[in-house]
Amino acid sequence: MRGANAAFSGPAVSTGVTFPRQLEIRQSQNVIELEAIEETIVAGTALTLTLGMSNPQITPPRQDNIWTFEAFSAQSGTKTLLNCALNITGFKIFGEFSGAYVTGTVLSPNAQNMVGVWFSLKSILAASASSQMKIWMPKGWVPLFECGGRLFSSSYNPNKEGVKNPFPSNINYFPLPSGTECYDKYDEASEQYYILLRIDGLLDYGLDFAFEFAVTNPRYTPLASDNVWRFETLQNNVILHLRNEIEGFELEQIKDVRVTPSDTTTLLPLHRVEFYMMSDKYITGGSKIEITAPSGYIFTCAFFETDAGLAITTFCYKVSDTVAELTMDTADPKTPNSPFRLFVFLSNPEFTPQKNLWNFRIISPLGKTTDMRDFVGSYDITGKIQVEIRPTFPFLGQLNPL
């Protein structure tokens, strides 16, 4: 027996092989009664009962989503309660998304990003003051305050320039109802951020809805098993539609970075190192290129040079022993896939560092990370070999053991 939110319908009630063979089955809306005619129902035996029923449109509130089971005996001539279970939690009813996708506009780590959301429902989300939608993000992504404020858009433009993986442009995307509000939220139990949309209108089934909101990307792409999103629609704080395991997008680092030494001798005071870089992002003029060396190296900006890929007015500044900052000319922006080389002098350490990895960041004039790459492999420090060649018989045309 359960609450009156749904009536049983469909095929007749069927029982498993452990039930008595002769049963009288009576049904009245949401109540089923089974009466054993001749045989007894044996105690301690697992019983299987299959019901044909229609689900309600939405999961009942928790306090109402309760099933009850009662066992009676009429052997004495009166109906006597033998056993009961009066507080069995019922299952939840979920509608389905026929499609659910996400994509990013800016795929650089630590960068501000506009996330596009595209979904379609298999059943309506009716207009209601309690209608909501939640977009759960993988750990690491953080929504901006109120989803970016003015950056939040209830519609989606598939023809926006510079987006690597836009949604298909041949689909007619519907905006969210006007008046929809978006809020940034954090769930302490799961340690995840999500956005909450208060839907001000009907979301009809079969339509392709799409919108955008602003986030800050994490420093690294999560593992594939963790890089998944979740969509929910709700009414009266009860989930109506649910889609788990929505594949997320991957962040991209600087396309190509190489560190090439000219002399790996230990404790060499002026060692000219070549840094080759190529980013598949647009680099604004005036951006800074930050290079972080492994522990033990010491940068100097003396004799700094670039190749033809950067203007000769590129400026070098030593932030610390292991960090150099190179500022591009404001009139020298770089289109995607524009290679360039930096020639920087530094002092080698005595020994190869234990963590012998370099980090690179390209920072816009506004202080936002445009592109980056961490853990770039480096070269080993080698000792200087003292060599002296001495002749023993240095005469022309003669055998000369060295």
C-alpha positions as CSV (number, residue, x, y, z in Angstrom):
1,M,0.0,0.0,0.0
2,R,1.3,3.5,-0.7
3,G,0.1,7.1,-0.8
4,A,-2.8,8.1,-3.1
5,N,-0.6,10.0,-5.6
6,A,-0.8,7.1,-8.1
7,A,-3.2,4.4,-8.9
8,F,-2.3,0.9,-10.0
9,S,-3.0,0.0,-13.6
10,G,-1.7,-2.2,-16.4
11,P,-1.4,-6.0,-16.1
12,A,-2.7,-8.0,-13.2
13,V,-0.7,-8.5,-10.0
14,S,1.7,-11.5,-10.4
15,T,3.3,-13.4,-7.6
16,G,6.5,-15.5,-7.3
17,V,6.7,-19.3,-6.9
18,T,6.9,-19.1,-3.1
19,F,3.4,-17.7,-2.7
20,P,0.5,-20.1,-2.2
21,R,-0.9,-21.2,-5.6
22,Q,-4.5,-20.2,-4.8
23,L,-4.7,-16.5,-4.0
24,E,-7.6,-14.1,-4.1
25,I,-6.3,-10.7,-5.2
26,R,-8.3,-7.6,-4.6
27,Q,-7.3,-4.1,-5.8
28,S,-8.7,-0.7,-4.9
29,Q,-6.8,2.2,-6.3
30,N,-3.6,2.3,-4.4
31,V,-4.3,-0.7,-2.1
32,I,-3.6,-4.4,-3.0
33,E,-4.9,-7.3,-0.8
34,L,-3.8,-10.9,-1.3
35,E,-5.7,-13.7,0.5
36,A,-4.4,-17.3,0.7
37,I,-7.4,-19.6,0.1
38,E,-6.1,-23.0,1.2
39,E,-2.3,-22.9,1.9
40,T,-0.6,-20.9,4.5
41,I,2.1,-18.3,3.9
42,V,5.2,-19.8,5.5
43,A,7.2,-17.7,7.9
44,G,10.8,-16.8,7.0
45,T,10.2,-17.3,3.2
46,A,11.2,-14.7,0.7
47,L,8.1,-13.6,-1.3
48,T,8.1,-11.8,-4.7
49,L,5.3,-9.7,-5.8
50,T,5.2,-7.9,-9.2
51,L,2.8,-4.9,-9.6
52,G,1.7,-3.2,-12.8
53,M,1.3,0.5,-11.9
54,S,1.4,4.0,-13.3
55,N,3.9,6.5,-11.9
56,P,2.9,9.9,-10.7
57,Q,4.2,12.9,-12.7
58,I,6.7,13.8,-9.9
59,T,8.1,12.0,-6.9
60,P,5.8,12.6,-3.8
61,P,7.3,14.5,-0.9
62,R,9.5,12.4,1.3
63,Q,6.9,12.3,4.1
64,D,4.3,10.9,1.7
65,N,6.5,8.6,-0.3
66,I,6.0,5.7,2.1
67,W,4.8,2.1,1.5
68,T,3.2,0.0,4.2
69,F,2.9,-3.8,4.4
70,E,0.6,-5.7,6.8
71,A,0.1,-9.4,7.4
72,F,-3.2,-10.6,9.0
73,S,-4.7,-13.9,10.0
74,A,-8.4,-14.8,10.2
75,Q,-7.9,-18.3,11.6
76,S,-9.6,-17.4,14.8
77,G,-12.6,-16.0,13.0
78,T,-11.5,-12.4,13.5
79,K,-8.9,-10.4,11.5
80,T,-5.7,-10.3,13.6
81,L,-2.6,-8.3,12.7
82,L,0.5,-10.6,12.8
83,N,3.2,-8.5,11.3
84,C,3.7,-5.1,9.7
85,A,6.2,-2.7,8.1
86,L,4.7,0.8,8.1
87,N,7.6,3.0,7.1
88,I,9.2,1.6,3.8
89,T,10.7,4.5,1.8
90,G,9.5,4.5,-1.8
91,F,11.5,5.0,-4.9
92,K,12.0,8.3,-6.7
93,I,10.4,9.1,-10.1
94,F,12.7,10.7,-12.6
95,G,11.9,12.2,-16.0
96,E,14.6,12.0,-18.6
97,F,16.7,14.4,-20.7
98,S,16.8,13.4,-24.3
99,G,20.0,15.3,-24.7
100,A,22.5,17.1,-22.3
101,Y,25.8,18.6,-23.3
102,V,28.4,21.2,-22.1
103,T,31.2,23.0,-23.9
104,G,33.7,25.7,-23.0
105,T,34.6,29.0,-24.7
106,V,38.0,29.5,-23.1
107,L,39.9,26.2,-22.4
108,S,42.9,27.7,-20.6
109,P,43.6,26.6,-17.0
110,N,42.7,29.2,-14.3
111,A,41.0,31.3,-16.9
112,Q,37.5,32.9,-16.9
113,N,35.3,30.8,-19.1
114,M,31.8,31.0,-20.6
115,V,30.3,27.5,-20.4
116,G,27.6,26.6,-22.9
117,V,24.8,24.3,-21.8
118,W,22.5,22.5,-24.2
119,F,19.6,20.2,-23.2
120,S,16.3,18.8,-24.3
121,L,13.6,17.2,-22.1
122,K,11.4,14.2,-22.7
123,S,8.6,15.6,-20.6
124,I,7.7,19.2,-19.7
125,L,8.9,21.2,-16.8
126,A,5.6,23.1,-16.0
127,A,5.6,26.8,-15.2
128,S,5.7,27.1,-11.4
129,A,7.1,29.3,-8.8
130,S,9.1,26.3,-7.5
131,S,10.5,25.2,-11.0
132,Q,14.3,25.1,-10.8
133,M,17.3,23.6,-12.7
134,K,20.7,22.7,-11.2
135,I,23.9,22.3,-13.2
136,W,26.5,20.4,-11.1
137,M,30.1,21.0,-12.1
138,P,33.1,18.7,-11.6
139,K,35.4,19.6,-8.7
140,G,37.7,22.5,-9.6
141,W,35.3,24.6,-11.6
142,V,33.9,27.6,-9.7
143,P,31.0,29.7,-11.0
144,L,31.3,33.4,-10.9
145,F,29.0,35.4,-8.6
146,E,25.4,35.1,-9.9
147,C,26.8,33.1,-12.8
148,G,28.7,36.1,-14.1
149,G,26.0,38.7,-13.6
150,R,25.8,40.5,-16.9
151,L,27.9,37.8,-18.5
152,F,25.1,35.3,-17.9
153,S,23.0,34.8,-21.1
154,S,19.7,32.9,-21.2
155,S,20.4,32.2,-24.9
156,Y,23.3,30.7,-26.9
157,N,25.2,31.8,-30.0
158,P,26.7,28.8,-31.9
159,N,28.5,31.2,-34.3
160,K,30.7,32.9,-31.7
161,E,34.2,33.4,-32.9
162,G,37.2,31.7,-31.2
163,V,35.2,28.7,-29.8
164,K,37.0,25.5,-30.5
165,N,34.1,23.1,-29.9
166,P,30.8,25.0,-30.4
167,F,27.4,23.3,-30.4
168,P,26.1,22.5,-33.9
169,S,25.1,25.6,-35.8
170,N,22.2,23.9,-37.7
171,I,20.0,23.5,-34.6
172,N,17.4,26.1,-33.6
173,Y,18.3,26.7,-29.9
174,F,15.6,28.1,-27.7
175,P,16.5,30.5,-24.9
176,L,15.5,30.0,-21.3
177,P,12.2,31.8,-20.4
178,S,12.8,35.5,-19.8
179,G,13.0,36.4,-16.2
180,T,15.1,33.2,-15.4
181,E,17.5,34.0,-12.6
182,C,20.9,32.3,-12.0
183,Y,22.8,31.9,-8.7
184,D,26.1,30.3,-7.8
185,K,25.9,27.7,-5.0
186,Y,28.2,25.3,-3.1
187,D,27.4,22.0,-1.6
188,E,29.6,21.2,1.4
189,A,28.7,17.5,1.4
190,S,29.9,16.8,-2.1
191,E,32.4,19.7,-2.1
192,Q,31.1,20.7,-5.5
193,Y,29.8,24.0,-7.0
194,Y,26.6,24.2,-8.9
195,I,24.4,26.8,-10.4
196,L,20.7,27.2,-9.5
197,L,18.4,28.5,-12.2
198,R,14.9,29.7,-11.1
199,I,12.9,29.0,-14.3
200,D,10.3,31.6,-14.9
201,G,8.1,29.8,-17.4
202,L,7.4,26.5,-19.2
203,L,10.2,24.3,-20.5
204,D,8.4,22.2,-23.1
205,Y,9.6,18.7,-24.1
206,G,11.4,18.0,-27.4
207,L,12.9,21.6,-27.7
208,D,16.6,22.3,-27.7
209,F,17.3,24.8,-24.9
210,A,20.7,26.4,-24.6
211,F,22.3,29.2,-22.4
212,E,25.7,30.3,-21.1
213,F,27.1,31.2,-17.7
214,A,30.6,32.2,-16.5
215,V,33.0,30.1,-14.4
216,T,36.7,30.0,-13.5
217,N,38.5,27.0,-14.8
218,P,40.6,24.8,-12.5
219,R,44.4,24.6,-12.9
220,Y,44.2,21.0,-14.2
221,T,41.6,18.9,-16.1
222,P,40.2,16.3,-13.7
223,L,40.5,12.6,-14.4
224,A,38.1,11.4,-17.0
225,S,36.1,9.5,-14.3
226,D,35.7,12.8,-12.4
227,N,35.2,15.2,-15.3
228,V,31.5,14.7,-15.5
229,W,28.6,17.1,-15.1
230,R,25.0,16.5,-13.8
231,F,21.8,18.2,-14.8
232,E,18.6,18.2,-12.7
233,T,15.2,19.9,-12.9
234,L,13.1,20.3,-9.8
235,Q,9.7,21.3,-8.6
236,N,8.9,21.8,-4.9
237,N,12.6,20.7,-4.3
238,V,11.8,17.3,-5.8
239,I,13.9,16.1,-8.8
240,L,11.8,15.8,-11.9
241,H,14.4,15.2,-14.6
242,L,17.9,13.8,-14.0
243,R,21.0,13.1,-16.2
244,N,24.2,11.9,-14.7
245,E,27.7,11.3,-16.2
246,I,27.5,14.1,-18.7
247,E,31.0,14.2,-20.4
248,G,32.9,17.4,-19.6
249,F,35.4,19.3,-21.8
250,E,39.2,19.2,-21.4
251,L,41.4,22.1,-20.6
252,E,44.2,22.8,-23.0
253,Q,47.8,23.9,-22.2
254,I,50.3,25.7,-24.4
255,K,50.5,23.7,-27.6
256,D,54.2,23.4,-27.8
257,V,57.0,24.3,-25.3
258,R,60.7,23.2,-25.6
259,V,63.7,23.9,-23.3
260,T,67.0,23.6,-25.2
261,P,70.3,24.2,-23.3
262,S,73.6,25.3,-24.9
263,D,75.9,24.1,-22.0
264,T,74.9,21.8,-19.2
265,T,78.0,22.2,-17.1
266,T,77.5,22.4,-13.4
267,L,77.6,25.9,-11.8
268,L,78.0,27.6,-15.2
269,P,77.3,31.3,-14.4
270,L,76.0,32.4,-17.8
271,H,74.2,29.7,-19.6
272,R,72.2,30.7,-22.7
273,V,68.9,28.7,-22.8
274,E,66.5,28.7,-25.7
275,F,62.7,28.5,-24.9
276,Y,60.6,27.7,-27.9
277,M,56.8,28.3,-27.5
278,M,53.7,28.1,-29.6
279,S,50.2,28.7,-28.3
280,D,46.9,27.9,-30.1
281,K,45.3,30.9,-28.3
282,Y,45.2,34.5,-29.4
283,I,47.8,36.4,-27.3
284,T,47.0,40.1,-26.7
285,G,49.7,42.7,-27.1
286,G,51.2,43.6,-23.7
287,S,50.8,40.1,-22.3
288,K,53.4,38.6,-20.0
289,I,55.2,35.3,-20.4
290,E,56.1,33.9,-17.0
291,I,58.8,31.2,-16.8
292,T,59.4,29.3,-13.6
293,A,62.6,27.3,-13.4
294,P,63.4,24.4,-11.2
295,S,65.0,25.1,-7.8
296,G,68.6,25.9,-8.0
297,Y,68.6,27.9,-11.3
298,I,69.2,31.6,-11.2
299,F,67.8,33.9,-13.9
300,T,69.4,37.0,-15.3
301,C,67.9,39.3,-17.8
302,A,71.3,40.4,-19.1
303,F,71.8,39.7,-22.8
304,F,68.1,38.7,-23.3
305,E,67.1,38.2,-26.9
306,T,64.1,37.0,-29.0
307,D,63.8,35.7,-32.5
308,A,61.7,37.3,-35.3
309,G,58.6,35.8,-33.7
310,L,58.5,38.5,-31.1
311,A,59.2,42.2,-31.3
312,I,62.7,43.3,-30.2
313,T,61.0,45.6,-27.6
314,T,60.0,42.5,-25.6
315,F,61.1,43.3,-22.0
316,C,62.6,40.9,-19.5
317,Y,62.2,41.3,-15.7
318,K,63.6,39.0,-13.0
319,V,60.9,38.4,-10.4
320,S,63.0,36.0,-8.3
321,D,66.0,33.7,-8.8
322,T,63.7,31.1,-10.4
323,V,61.0,33.3,-12.0
324,A,61.5,35.5,-15.1
325,E,58.7,37.7,-16.5
326,L,58.9,38.7,-20.2
327,T,56.5,41.5,-21.3
328,M,55.4,41.6,-24.9
329,D,55.1,44.9,-26.8
330,T,51.5,46.3,-26.7
331,A,51.6,46.6,-30.5
332,D,52.8,43.0,-31.0
333,P,49.8,40.6,-30.5
334,K,50.1,37.0,-31.7
335,T,47.5,35.1,-33.6
336,P,47.0,31.4,-32.7
337,N,49.8,29.0,-33.6
338,S,52.4,31.7,-33.9
339,P,55.8,30.3,-32.8
340,F,58.5,32.3,-31.2
341,R,61.8,31.8,-29.3
342,L,63.2,33.4,-26.2
343,F,66.9,33.4,-25.4
344,V,67.5,33.9,-21.6
345,F,70.7,33.6,-19.6
346,L,70.8,31.8,-16.2
347,S,73.2,30.1,-13.9
348,N,73.2,26.3,-13.7
349,P,72.8,24.6,-10.2
350,E,75.5,22.3,-8.9
351,F,73.4,19.2,-9.3
352,T,70.3,18.3,-11.4
353,P,67.3,19.3,-9.3
354,Q,65.2,16.5,-7.9
355,K,62.0,18.1,-9.4
356,N,63.6,19.1,-12.7
357,L,60.5,20.6,-14.4
358,W,59.7,24.0,-15.8
359,N,56.3,25.9,-15.7
360,F,55.1,28.5,-18.2
361,R,52.2,31.0,-18.1
362,I,50.9,33.5,-20.6
363,I,49.1,36.3,-18.7
364,S,46.9,38.9,-20.3
365,P,47.3,42.6,-19.6
366,L,44.2,42.3,-17.3
367,G,46.0,39.6,-15.2
368,K,44.1,36.7,-16.5
369,T,45.8,33.5,-17.6
370,T,45.5,33.1,-21.3
371,D,47.5,29.8,-21.6
372,M,49.8,27.8,-19.5
373,R,51.8,24.6,-19.4
374,D,53.3,22.9,-16.3
375,F,55.8,20.1,-15.8
376,V,57.9,20.7,-19.0
377,G,60.9,18.3,-18.9
378,S,64.4,19.8,-18.6
379,Y,68.0,18.9,-19.1
380,D,70.4,17.2,-16.7
381,I,73.4,19.0,-15.2
382,T,76.7,17.5,-16.1
383,G,80.1,17.8,-14.5
384,K,83.1,19.3,-16.3
385,I,85.6,16.7,-17.5
386,Q,89.2,17.8,-17.3
387,V,91.0,16.6,-20.4
388,E,94.7,17.1,-21.3
389,I,96.3,15.5,-24.4
390,R,100.1,14.9,-24.2
391,P,102.1,13.6,-27.1
392,T,105.1,11.3,-26.4
393,F,106.8,11.5,-29.9
394,P,105.5,14.6,-31.8
395,F,107.5,14.2,-35.0
396,L,106.1,14.3,-38.5
397,G,105.3,11.0,-40.0
398,Q,106.3,9.1,-36.8
399,L,104.2,6.8,-34.5
400,N,103.0,9.0,-31.6
401,P,101.5,7.3,-28.5
402,L,99.3,9.7,-26.7
